[in-house]
């Protein structure tokens, strides 16, 4: 049975999804679709799955059977559609996913904040666990690694890339913006400006990886935003590795954290900035060690708000009732799934393994 009035394909699908549907109707495989459109196999699968969900069909075969949607076209009525529903207004809608990457699980703090702030957005997260830690790599190495990661994410047709790693942001985001000028990037930097604004004692502390702590970028932030403040700049060696292993509440993690926080406790610092995306997983432990008189700031929510701002500027918010969350790693997928699930308290399944 057929009926007029069901939302036409162009009203429901993005232009890229319409291209994919046309290739599905011609009988092309996901691999052929990816090759023709310049996206990865995973990216092609993602688009086909989105089309199937939006059209209310059960398979790509059923999607291919729908009539071409020209003006006034008649299409089959799906059981998922009810008479009287209005046409979808696809203007200003971009259901492509947002891409995130980090050297490991730390960037999940940014992922978590974005998921909470923008619940309709689909998110893709890549943990470059095969090359952790970033804090021990040179600028040239980081630029090469991050550029390869961005190419992978673009193959999944992401609409924005979040560099969810302080070290990668400090050493590579400028290079990425020059290499991929068409891509909007959001980075993560130590919250020195915020610390300088809210300190009452004039003493602030920044916890970061050794590479970030010694970087000219952080030195520049301190010179620009805290020239009249005493800054306790601590490179927390070893902390990132423990968190990568999922050690948040272990004795080793607590002992190492207490050692790194000793200079802060001995000073009169009243504000502390977490300059590594791994560290918010330890935020409550840090607050407990430092006491109620010290305020702890992490960048996850400000970064999520910046993502929202860029999407608003580009009129690119998603309108998906069932957003997809996909995870990839260059390391061991089982280890990533276990650690990420433990840190997020969120089931992480079907982690893809890639090489970059």
C-alpha positions as CSV (number, residue, x, y, z in Angstrom):
1,X,0.0,0.0,0.0
2,X,1.3,3.5,-0.8
3,X,0.2,6.9,0.5
4,X,1.1,10.5,-0.2
5,X,2.5,12.7,2.5
6,X,5.3,10.6,4.0
7,X,8.4,12.8,4.4
8,X,10.4,12.7,1.2
9,X,14.0,11.5,1.2
10,X,15.5,15.0,0.8
11,X,13.6,16.2,3.8
12,X,14.9,13.4,6.0
13,X,18.4,12.8,4.8
14,X,21.5,14.9,4.6
15,X,22.9,15.5,1.1
16,X,25.7,13.0,1.8
17,X,23.2,10.3,2.9
18,X,21.1,11.0,-0.3
19,X,24.3,10.2,-2.3
20,X,24.8,7.0,-0.3
21,X,21.2,5.9,-0.8
22,X,21.5,6.4,-4.6
23,X,24.5,4.1,-4.6
24,X,22.7,1.6,-2.4
25,X,19.8,1.5,-4.9
26,X,22.3,0.8,-7.7
27,X,23.5,-2.3,-5.8
28,X,26.9,-1.0,-4.6
29,X,28.5,-2.6,-1.6
30,X,29.6,-0.6,1.5
31,X,33.2,-0.9,0.4
32,X,32.3,0.4,-3.1
33,X,30.3,3.2,-1.6
34,X,33.3,4.2,0.6
35,X,35.6,4.2,-2.4
36,X,33.3,6.3,-4.6
37,X,32.7,8.9,-1.9
38,X,36.2,9.0,-0.4
39,X,35.2,7.7,3.0
40,X,36.3,4.6,4.9
41,X,34.4,1.3,5.0
42,X,33.4,2.2,8.6
43,X,32.1,5.6,7.4
44,X,30.1,4.0,4.6
45,X,28.5,1.5,7.1
46,X,27.7,4.4,9.4
47,X,25.8,6.3,6.7
48,X,23.9,3.2,5.6
49,X,22.9,2.5,9.2
50,X,21.7,6.1,9.6
51,X,19.6,5.9,6.4
52,X,18.0,2.6,7.5
53,X,17.1,4.2,10.8
54,X,15.7,7.4,9.3
55,X,13.6,5.7,6.7
56,X,12.1,3.3,9.2
57,X,13.1,0.2,7.2
58,X,14.8,-3.0,8.4
59,X,17.6,-3.4,5.9
60,X,19.5,-1.8,3.1
61,X,17.5,-3.9,0.7
62,X,14.2,-2.4,1.9
63,X,15.8,1.1,1.6
64,X,16.8,0.4,-2.0
65,X,13.2,-0.6,-2.8
66,X,11.8,2.8,-1.9
67,X,10.9,4.9,-4.9
68,X,13.1,7.8,-5.9
69,X,11.8,10.9,-4.1
70,X,11.1,13.5,-6.8
71,X,8.5,16.3,-6.3
72,X,5.2,14.7,-5.4
73,X,6.7,11.2,-5.5
74,X,4.7,8.4,-3.9
75,X,6.7,6.1,-1.6
76,X,5.8,3.1,0.5
77,X,4.5,3.7,3.9
78,X,6.7,2.5,6.7
79,X,5.2,1.1,9.9
80,X,7.5,3.5,11.8
81,X,5.6,6.4,10.3
82,X,2.1,7.6,11.4
83,X,-0.3,9.6,9.2
84,X,-0.4,13.3,10.2
85,X,3.3,13.6,11.0
86,X,4.8,16.8,9.5
87,X,7.6,16.9,7.0
88,X,11.1,17.0,8.5
89,X,12.7,20.3,8.1
90,X,16.3,19.4,7.2
91,X,17.5,23.0,7.0
92,X,20.3,23.6,9.5
93,X,20.5,19.9,10.4
94,X,23.8,18.0,10.2
95,X,23.6,14.5,11.6
96,X,27.2,13.7,10.9
97,X,29.1,12.7,14.0
98,X,31.6,14.8,16.0
99,X,35.1,13.3,16.2
100,X,37.3,13.1,19.3
101,X,40.7,11.8,19.8
102,X,43.3,11.4,22.6
103,X,46.4,9.4,23.3
104,X,44.2,7.1,25.4
105,X,41.2,7.2,27.7
106,X,41.7,10.7,29.1
107,X,39.7,12.4,26.3
108,X,36.7,10.5,27.5
109,X,36.2,13.3,30.1
110,X,35.6,15.7,27.1
111,X,33.5,13.0,25.4
112,X,31.3,12.6,28.5
113,X,30.8,16.4,28.9
114,X,29.8,16.8,25.3
115,X,27.4,13.8,25.4
116,X,25.7,15.4,28.4
117,X,25.5,18.9,26.9
118,X,24.5,17.7,23.3
119,X,22.5,14.5,23.7
120,X,21.3,14.4,20.1
121,X,24.8,14.4,18.6
122,X,26.5,11.2,17.4
123,X,30.1,10.9,18.7
124,X,33.1,9.0,17.4
125,X,36.1,8.6,19.8
126,X,39.6,7.4,18.9
127,X,42.0,6.4,21.6
128,X,45.5,6.3,20.2
129,X,46.5,3.8,22.9
130,X,49.1,2.2,20.6
131,X,51.2,5.3,20.9
132,X,50.6,6.4,24.5
133,X,52.0,8.4,26.2
134,X,52.1,11.5,24.1
135,X,53.9,13.4,26.8
136,X,57.2,11.7,25.8
137,X,57.0,12.4,22.1
138,X,58.5,15.2,20.1
139,X,56.5,17.9,18.3
140,X,57.3,16.4,14.9
141,X,56.1,13.0,16.1
142,X,52.9,14.5,17.5
143,X,52.1,16.4,14.3
144,X,52.6,13.3,12.2
145,X,50.4,11.1,14.5
146,X,47.6,13.6,14.9
147,X,47.4,14.4,11.2
148,X,47.0,10.6,10.5
149,X,44.3,10.4,13.1
150,X,42.4,13.4,11.6
151,X,42.5,11.7,8.2
152,X,40.9,8.6,9.7
153,X,38.2,10.7,11.4
154,X,37.5,12.5,8.2
155,X,37.1,9.2,6.5
156,X,34.2,8.7,8.9
157,X,32.7,12.0,7.7
158,X,32.9,13.8,11.0
159,X,31.8,17.4,11.0
160,X,34.1,18.7,13.7
161,X,37.2,17.4,15.4
162,X,37.9,17.8,19.1
163,X,41.6,17.4,20.0
164,X,40.7,16.0,23.4
165,X,44.3,16.0,24.6
166,X,46.2,18.9,26.2
167,X,49.6,17.7,24.9
168,X,48.3,17.2,21.3
169,X,46.6,20.6,21.4
170,X,49.7,22.4,22.7
171,X,52.1,20.8,20.1
172,X,49.9,20.1,17.1
173,X,46.6,21.9,16.8
174,X,48.1,24.8,14.8
175,X,49.6,22.4,12.4
176,X,46.3,20.6,12.1
177,X,44.4,23.8,11.3
178,X,46.9,24.6,8.6
179,X,46.8,21.1,7.1
180,X,43.0,20.8,7.2
181,X,41.7,24.4,6.8
182,X,38.2,23.2,6.0
183,X,37.8,21.4,9.3
184,X,36.7,23.1,12.5
185,X,38.9,22.1,15.5
186,X,38.4,22.5,19.2
187,X,41.4,22.0,21.5
188,X,42.1,21.7,25.2
189,X,44.4,24.1,26.9
190,X,45.3,24.5,30.6
191,X,42.8,26.9,32.3
192,X,45.4,29.5,33.3
193,X,43.1,32.4,32.5
194,X,40.4,31.1,34.7
195,X,42.8,30.3,37.6
196,X,44.2,33.8,37.4
197,X,40.7,35.3,37.6
198,X,39.5,33.4,40.6
199,X,42.6,33.1,42.9
200,X,42.4,35.2,46.1
201,X,45.9,34.3,47.4
202,X,47.7,35.1,44.1
203,X,49.0,31.6,43.9
204,X,47.8,29.1,41.3
205,X,48.7,25.5,40.5
206,X,48.6,23.7,37.1
207,X,48.8,19.9,36.9
208,X,49.8,18.5,33.5
209,X,52.0,16.0,31.7
210,X,55.7,16.7,31.8
211,X,55.6,17.6,28.1
212,X,52.8,20.2,28.6
213,X,54.4,21.5,31.8
214,X,57.7,22.3,30.0
215,X,56.1,23.6,26.8
216,X,56.5,27.1,25.4
217,X,52.7,27.1,24.9
218,X,52.0,26.9,28.6
219,X,54.8,29.3,29.4
220,X,53.1,31.8,27.0
221,X,49.7,31.3,28.7
222,X,51.2,32.0,32.1
223,X,53.0,35.1,30.8
224,X,49.9,36.4,29.1
225,X,47.2,35.6,31.8
226,X,49.1,35.3,35.1
227,X,52.2,37.5,34.9
228,X,51.6,38.8,38.4
229,X,50.8,35.4,40.0
230,X,52.9,32.7,41.5
231,X,52.4,29.6,39.5
232,X,53.1,26.1,40.8
233,X,53.7,24.2,37.5
234,X,53.8,20.4,38.1
235,X,54.5,17.8,35.5
236,X,52.9,14.7,36.8
237,X,55.0,11.9,35.4
238,X,53.5,8.4,35.6
239,X,49.9,9.5,36.4
240,X,48.7,9.2,32.9
241,X,50.0,5.6,32.6
242,X,48.1,4.5,35.8
243,X,44.9,6.0,34.5
244,X,45.3,4.2,31.2
245,X,45.4,1.0,33.1
246,X,42.1,2.0,34.9
247,X,43.8,2.6,38.2
248,X,41.8,5.3,39.8
249,X,41.3,4.2,43.4
250,X,44.3,2.0,43.9
251,X,47.0,2.6,46.5
252,X,49.6,3.2,43.8
253,X,47.5,6.0,42.2
254,X,46.8,7.6,45.5
255,X,50.4,7.5,46.6
256,X,51.6,9.0,43.2
257,X,48.9,11.7,43.4
258,X,49.9,12.7,46.9
259,X,53.5,13.0,45.8
260,X,52.6,15.3,42.9
261,X,50.3,17.4,45.1
262,X,52.8,17.9,47.9
263,X,54.1,21.2,46.5
264,X,50.5,22.5,46.1
265,X,49.7,21.6,49.7
266,X,52.9,23.3,50.9
267,X,52.0,26.5,49.1
268,X,49.0,28.8,49.6
269,X,47.5,28.0,46.2
270,X,43.7,28.2,46.3
271,X,43.0,27.2,42.7
272,X,44.2,24.2,40.8
273,X,43.8,23.6,37.0
274,X,43.8,20.1,35.6
275,X,46.0,20.4,32.5
276,X,45.5,16.8,31.3
277,X,42.2,15.3,30.1
278,X,43.0,12.2,32.2
279,X,43.0,14.0,35.5
280,X,39.3,14.8,35.8
281,X,38.8,11.1,36.6
282,X,40.8,11.9,39.8
283,X,39.0,15.2,40.5
284,X,37.3,14.0,43.7
285,X,40.5,12.4,45.0
286,X,42.4,15.6,44.3
287,X,39.8,17.7,46.1
288,X,40.0,15.3,49.1
289,X,43.7,15.6,49.3
290,X,43.9,19.4,49.0
291,X,40.9,20.2,51.2
292,X,37.8,22.3,50.8
293,X,39.8,25.6,50.6
294,X,41.2,24.8,47.2
295,X,39.0,24.9,44.1
296,X,39.7,22.5,41.2
297,X,39.0,23.4,37.6
298,X,38.9,21.1,34.7
299,X,38.4,22.0,31.0
300,X,35.8,19.4,30.0
301,X,32.6,21.5,30.3
302,X,34.2,24.6,28.7
303,X,35.4,22.5,25.8
304,X,31.9,21.0,25.4
305,X,30.4,24.6,25.4
306,X,32.9,25.6,22.7
307,X,31.8,22.6,20.6
308,X,28.2,23.8,21.0
309,X,29.2,27.3,20.0
310,X,30.9,26.2,16.8
311,X,27.9,24.0,15.8
312,X,25.6,27.0,16.4
313,X,27.7,29.3,14.3
314,X,27.6,26.7,11.5
315,X,23.9,25.9,12.0
316,X,25.1,22.3,12.2
317,X,23.3,20.7,15.2
318,X,22.0,17.1,14.8
319,X,18.4,16.1,15.2
320,X,18.8,12.4,16.0
321,X,16.5,10.6,18.5
322,X,19.0,7.7,18.5
323,X,22.6,9.1,18.3
324,X,25.4,6.6,17.7
325,X,28.5,6.3,19.9
326,X,31.4,4.6,18.2
327,X,34.8,3.9,19.7
328,X,38.1,3.0,18.1
329,X,41.6,2.3,19.4
330,X,45.1,1.7,18.0
331,X,45.7,-0.5,21.1
332,X,43.9,-3.5,22.5
333,X,40.1,-3.1,22.0
334,X,39.3,-5.4,25.0
335,X,41.5,-3.4,27.3
336,X,40.0,-0.1,26.1
337,X,36.5,-1.3,26.5
338,X,37.2,-2.5,30.1
339,X,39.0,0.7,31.2
340,X,36.6,3.1,29.4
341,X,33.6,1.3,30.8
342,X,35.1,1.5,34.3
343,X,35.9,5.2,34.1
344,X,32.7,6.2,32.4
345,X,30.4,3.9,34.2
346,X,28.9,3.4,30.7
347,X,28.9,0.2,28.7
348,X,31.5,0.4,26.0
349,X,31.1,-2.3,23.4
350,X,32.2,-3.2,19.8
351,X,35.4,-1.2,19.9
352,X,37.1,-1.1,16.5
353,X,40.8,-1.7,16.2
354,X,42.7,0.4,13.6
355,X,46.2,1.2,12.5
356,X,47.3,4.7,11.6
